[in-house]
């Protein structure tokens, strides 16, 4: 057996996040509860994973509403109308991929 150690280099291929745009309107989430958006990417089992995530969020904080939308394909971005609906109805959006 060899006692040599191999070096592992991890590369995270993420672009810098875009600058956030202030909406000028803030909600008191502690009183109202969070409006949660769920984006299903249409891969197998993504809906099950997102259901578990929603249940976990609800166990940790007050959730006022959940809006769940689905993309027609995992390989294309969400359409503008989907993003507009999330903007109007959600404080934050969770998206997950699963197989």
C-alpha positions in Angstrom: 0.0 0.0 0.0 1.1 3.5 -0.8 0.9 6.3 1.7 1.0 9.1 -0.9 -1.8 11.6 -0.9 -3.2 12.9 -4.1 -4.1 16.6 -4.5 -7.7 17.2 -5.5 -8.6 20.5 -7.1 -12.2 21.6 -7.1 -13.4 24.1 -9.7 -16.7 25.8 -9.1 -18.0 27.0 -12.5 -20.3 29.7 -11.3 -20.5 33.2 -12.7 -20.7 36.1 -10.3 -24.4 36.6 -9.2 -26.2 39.4 -11.0 -26.8 42.6 -9.0 -30.2 42.5 -7.2 -32.7 45.1 -8.1 -34.6 46.7 -5.2 -38.3 46.6 -5.6 -39.0 49.5 -3.2 -41.6 47.4 -1.4 -40.8 45.2 1.5 -43.1 42.8 3.3 -42.8 41.8 7.0 -42.3 38.1 6.5 -42.5 37.4 10.3 -46.1 38.6 10.3 -47.3 37.7 6.8 -45.3 34.6 6.2 -43.2 34.0 3.1 -44.7 33.6 -0.3 -42.8 30.6 -1.7 -42.2 30.0 -5.4 -41.4 26.5 -6.6 -40.0 25.9 -10.1 -40.1 22.3 -11.3 -37.6 21.7 -14.1 -39.6 18.7 -15.4 -36.9 16.1 -14.7 -38.0 12.9 -13.1 -38.5 13.1 -9.3 -38.0 16.9 -9.2 -41.6 17.3 -8.0 -40.9 14.8 -5.1 -37.8 16.7 -4.1 -39.5 20.0 -4.2 -42.4 18.7 -2.1 -39.9 17.6 0.6 -38.3 21.0 0.5 -41.6 22.8 0.8 -42.5 20.6 3.8 -39.1 21.5 5.4 -39.6 25.2 4.9 -43.1 25.0 6.3 -41.7 23.3 9.4 -39.2 26.1 9.9 -41.2 29.2 9.2 -44.6 30.6 8.4 -45.5 30.2 4.7 -48.3 32.4 3.5 -48.6 30.7 0.0 -46.9 28.4 -2.4 -47.0 29.0 -6.2 -45.6 26.0 -8.1 -44.8 26.3 -11.8 -43.2 23.8 -14.2 -40.8 24.3 -17.1 -41.6 22.2 -20.2 -38.0 21.1 -20.5 -34.9 21.1 -18.2 -32.7 22.2 -21.1 -34.4 25.6 -21.6 -34.7 28.6 -19.3 -38.1 29.5 -17.7 -40.2 31.6 -20.0 -40.8 35.3 -19.3 -44.4 34.7 -18.2 -43.2 32.2 -15.6 -40.7 34.6 -14.2 -43.3 37.4 -14.2 -45.7 35.3 -12.2 -43.0 34.5 -9.7 -42.1 38.2 -9.4 -45.8 39.0 -8.7 -46.5 36.1 -6.4 -43.4 35.0 -4.6 -40.8 36.4 -2.2 -38.3 33.7 -3.2 -38.1 30.8 -5.6 -36.7 27.4 -5.1 -35.7 25.3 -8.1 -34.4 21.7 -8.0 -33.2 19.1 -10.4 -33.6 15.4 -9.7 -33.5 12.0 -11.4 
